Amino acid sequence: MISSAATAALSGMAFGLSSGVTPGPLLALVIAQTMAHGPREGCKVALAPLLTDTPIVLAAILLTRSAAGHGLVLGALTLCGSAFLLSCAFGCLRWQPPGRAPSDRPTAKGPGSIRKGVLANFLNPGPYLFWMTVGAPLALQSLDLGWPVLASFLGAFSLTIVSAKIGVALLTWRSGPVLGSRGYMLAMKGLGVMLLGYAALFVRDGLRLLGS
């Protein structure tokens, strides 16, 4: 699936964009903090993956690396990744805008945006599931081609997921909540189709590993 620094970067961007704009606890907090305290606070929340993902990524890569000599284990892990991607894809395709937007009433307490963002991301099972079943296998494929390729994948993912959430914060500040817009709905459908394609590739790779 990854054959060069370019394909590693493209994969990182694709998954970073999907993770960045798919509704979840962190994105909801980005919108809530933006509406309550302004875009600066929403952007602070968007930086949370840079602070929380490093230990998750390292642990996932080490655990997956330890199973590198066991085709059955890696195959099963890759198929679990395909199931996770299918779940995300169907979630995007069936997604409907929420009935209520986050409240824009300011609170008496300070924003605490970075702390809230870090807690929201650490306590969210999504990053753990992604890196254990999808991100780590792709990171190891990249590492097999060299450290620059791995840096391309991880750098593109991190830059894109943060940029996407910052984009949502800025759009929210300029035009109100974006989750109910037609453009956002179409983007979610497109991401769903893209994730279906990646899920199919993971099924192919998983079956190949099981048969090796």
Buried (B, 14 or more C-beta within 10 A) or exposed (E): BBEEBEBBBBBBBBBBBBBBBBBBBBBBBBBBBBBBBBBEBBBBBBBBBBEBBEEBBEBBBEEBEEBEEEBEBBBBBBBBBBBBBBEBBBBBBEBEBEEEBBEBEEEEEEBBBBEBBBBBBBEBEBBEBBBBBBBBBBBBBBBEBEEEBBBBBBBBBBBBBBBBBBBBBBBBBEEBBBBEBEEBBEBBBBBBEBBBEBBEBBBEBBBEBBEE
